[in-house]
Amino acid sequence: MNISLSTLNIYLAKKYFLNFLAVLFFLLLIIYIFDSIELLRRAADRNDIGLSQALLLSFFKLPEVGQKIFTFSILFSSMITFWQLSKKHELVIMRSAGLSAWQFLIPIIFAAFLIGVFKITVINPVSVMLLKNYDILEARYFDKRDTPITLSDQGLWLKQETDNNSAVVHAKKLNVQDWSIELATVFIFDNQNDFQKRIDSPIGYLRNGVWEFRDVIENSPGFLSERSQVFILETPITREQLEENFSSPETVSFWDFPQVIEQLDATGFRSSSLKIYYQVLLSQPLLFISMVLLAACVSIKPARMQNSFLLVIIGIGMGFAVFFSSNFLQALGASEQIPLFIAAWFPAIISFLLGIGFLMNYEDG
């Protein structure tokens, strides 16, 4: 009996996994085609961007976009698997052998859990790496001016370029209330990348189009140090750029979230959106399990009692309900209107409890 049960578990998990790959491939293919068409439309007036470049750009962006459809893939593949088992009367046979719904759901639930773990630990980091390549190629092909902004244990680093010069700005901390940077050091270069001067200032302010540094010490090659009350440096960097750069969780790998969040908190940036996204990633194995349970609620009935079209409508409705509720709660959490735990974990927990409740009722307790 143990051998046959093990064989059954492997069969169910394999069947579900193959259905998941088929659904995921189909959805990714649709996204890839439409994204490639959109890139070709954007590049219609450029001679240096052809089909191969558009396909490469779409490929680099595909994993980042594809992560958003994993929930739908889990849900639809679960419904397809249960529908297939019901249509071939395999569910009836398992029932007649004395198996409860929980027993034939366990291998599918376990497979969904493993997919969730693999998604956040492997696919997410790969997606971040490919998205960086996408940003580099997009800047090259579409003439987008790149302004590298990074965080390290030493503080904030950013590089800017203007028509007159380029500069590297380093600061220990940034205060987003008045957009000031503390303990700033600026290295200024001319258009030929030759060093011009170094600026040291205890505080600087980001104004409209300029950095305004106070109590400045200037050091230039071959000259004595000079002190001045104010030093103005032209900059293309805006406050919106800074906020967008560090509030985009899609550019952070799952393994780097704790360090990046710690650096943001130490530097002065708001890290609420990254904290929520990190918790959402952690909750996804549970969310995927809940999608299997919800799919089972509407798909494990005998085939003669099922309406295929109705199943599709219900599946799409459940998927979009979870998707939009998750995004809505994340938006509320990012603006700090609700606690982080509610924003990140409630869609998974509520879906899980609903699935458990329906199946317990189906099994008569």
Residue, then its C-alpha position, 0 to 999 in steps of 0.5 A: m500500500n505504501i508503494s502504491l501510495s508513493t507511486l500515486n503521489i509521484y504521478l499526481a505531482k508530475k501531472y500537476f507540474l507538467n500542466f503548470l509548465a504548459v500554462l506558464f509557457f503559454l502565458l509567457l509566450i503571449i507576453y513575449i510576443f506583445d512586448s516584442i511588438e511594443l518594442l518594435r513600435r517604439a523603435a519604428d523611427r530608428n535604424d539601429i534597432g531591428l527584430s533581433q534587438a527587440l527580441l533580446l530586450s523582450f527576453f531580458k524583461l520577460p522574467e520580471v513580467g513573468q513573475k507577476i503571472f505565477t499566481f495565475s499559472i498555479l491556479f489555472s494549472s491546478m484547475i486543469t489538473f483536477w479537471q483532467l483527473s475528474k474527466k478520466h474518473e481518476l478522482v472517483i477511483m481514488r475515492s473508491a480506494g478510500l482516499s480523502a481529498w486531503q490525501f490526493l491534494i498533498p502531492i499537488i500542494f507540495a509541488a506548488f510549495l516547491i514552485g513557490v520556493f524556487k520562484i523566490t530563491v532562484i527565478n527572482p535573482v535571475s530576473v533582477m540580473l536580466l532586468k539590469n541588462y534590459d535597462i543597460l540596453e534600453a539606455r543604449y538603444f533609446d538614448k536614455r541618460d543613465t544616472p547610476i545611484t547606489l548604496s553601500d556600507q559607506g553611504l550614498w553614491l551617485k554619478q551625474e553628467t551634464d553638458n559642462n562636466s561630470a561628478v561623483v557625489h558621496a554622502k553619509k546620509l540623505n534626509v528626504q524631509d528637506w532633501s539634504i545630504e550630510l557629510a558630502t564629498v564631490f569629485i568633479f571632472d571635465n568633459q574629457n574625464d580629467f579631474q578638476k576639483r574636490i568639494d567637501s561640505p557638511i551639508g548639501y541640498l538638492r534644489n531644482g536642477v542644482w546641488e547647493f552645498r554649504d560651508v564648502i572646502e574646495n581642493s583643486p590640483g596645484f592650488l591651495s584649499e579654498r573656503s566658501q559659504v555656498f557652492i552650486l553644482e548643476t545636476p540632472i538628478t531630480r528628487e523623483q529619480l532618487e525616490e524611484n531608484f530606491s523604491s523599485p523592489e523589482t531591481v533587488s534580488f531576494w537574497d539582497f533585500p535584508q542588506v538593502i533595507e538596512q542600508l536604506d534605513a541607515t541612509g535616510f530613504r524610506s524602505s516601506s515599499l521594499k519591506i512589503y515586497y520582501q514579505v510578499l515574496l516570503s508569503q508566496p509559497l503559502l499563496f500558491i498553496s492557497m491557489v491549489l486549495l481554491a482550485a480544488c473547491v471548484s474542480i474536484k466535483p464529478a465531471r458530470m456536475q462540472n460546467s467547463f465554461l463556468l470553471v474558467i470564469i470562476g478561475i479567472g475571477m479568483g485569480f484577478a481577485v487575489f491579484f488586485s487585492s494584493n496590489f491594493l494592500q501593497a499600495l496601502g502598506a507602502s503609504e504606511q496606511i496599514p501595517l506591513f503584515i496585513a499588506a503583505w500576508f493577508p491575501a495569502i492567509i485569507s485565500f488559504l483559510l477560504g480554501i481550507g474552509f470550503l474543503m472541510n465543508y466538502e469533506d463533511g468535517 
